[in-house]
Amino acid sequence: MKLWNVRYAVTLPGGHVNVREEDFYLPSPDEVRRVLRSKGLWPIKITERKPDFFEWMDVRSSTWQIQLLRALRFQSATTSAGTALLNIIEGENDPRRRLAFLPTRSVLKGGGSFSEALRQLKLMDAATMSIIMAGERAGDLKSVIVHAIQHVDEKGKQMKLVMGALGWLSFDIFSIISTIWGAQFTFIPYLKTSGNKSSTDLVAAKKFNDAIDTVSMINYVLMAIIMGGGAAVAFIGMNFWKNRHKPDHYASRMVSKLPLVSTYMHDATMHDTTKLMARLLKGNVPLDEALKILIESCIEPITRNYWRDCLSRIMAGIDTSKALARPPLTKQECDQMRSIQSLEQLSEVFESISDERHSMAKTGQKKIMMFGIILTMALFGSVVLSVIYLLTIQNQGFMDSMKDMSKGGG
């Protein structure tokens, strides 16, 4: 199924012809022609419509997800879910959103189910879709959508935390490189020029030039280490994201061994997935299906392996509490897990674990920020000390020259 922008001719009373333009969501141009001719219309031009990547990113935002879910919750109270979604589509005025809605509208007009139509929108992630589908099956879509809204909102907050930590590290790296670059290519050449002009003692001038060469070498090494390290981290990060659902990929293994970052990612992902598990269970999603959703949506290797092992143990017939009470959960979390007697208690335990992991993730983020601050101060300190060292050598040479001149005058 693809999007097609079609210009076609409509014969009006009196023999006049009007040219109109409309979007269709059909498998091929031949199918578009068949539909038009069945309505007595004549196709003029059929082109596949491929919106720009950034246009889709702008339209398919978390804000739109929440707006759509709230509208569905309100309208589904008095009508069926499919009719409610169709009413929302027909009332949409934004042309880009209407284009994104076109596949969904085609499914609803063709008699497809609500969940199938919503899936064609490609706006919701697998977890949100599972929550909505569970509510649709149970006939309680209105109350389940509340959990879906909470999930989307929580996911947005978690992404902001991650981007905040990465943004702070990026700012630190940029500040360090800028400082070293300015010292090396602006201040040191100025010192070298002014020092050579004012120095009359050849020994002092040589000592000063040797000091400049030493400091320059240190600055070059620091810049190479920082820029090389930043490029390596960026390369690993891109490969990790590109292959995030491949548990044996080298990028996943490397990320899981990075100090501070791996711990923060693990705690943040455990917070996100345990919170999602609680919402799925409250939305009457079966435990095995919920575990499959978590495995599919989880990108952090340690957490993903934990959920995969839990699913394998449960499918092998092991008791639920015993299957879930295992590392990387802490001893306290395992004790809570072993005490469960029902699915309601299980969702409460997962909510408790989520709150604990949220606090741990915040602590991990603070550690990353403190590491960045300490690293920045240390490198700034090395640059300042190297400049002070050069100024000391220069002043010492100048004072020696003044002493020689005073002795010669005496």
Disulfide bonds with the S-S distance in Angstrom:
none
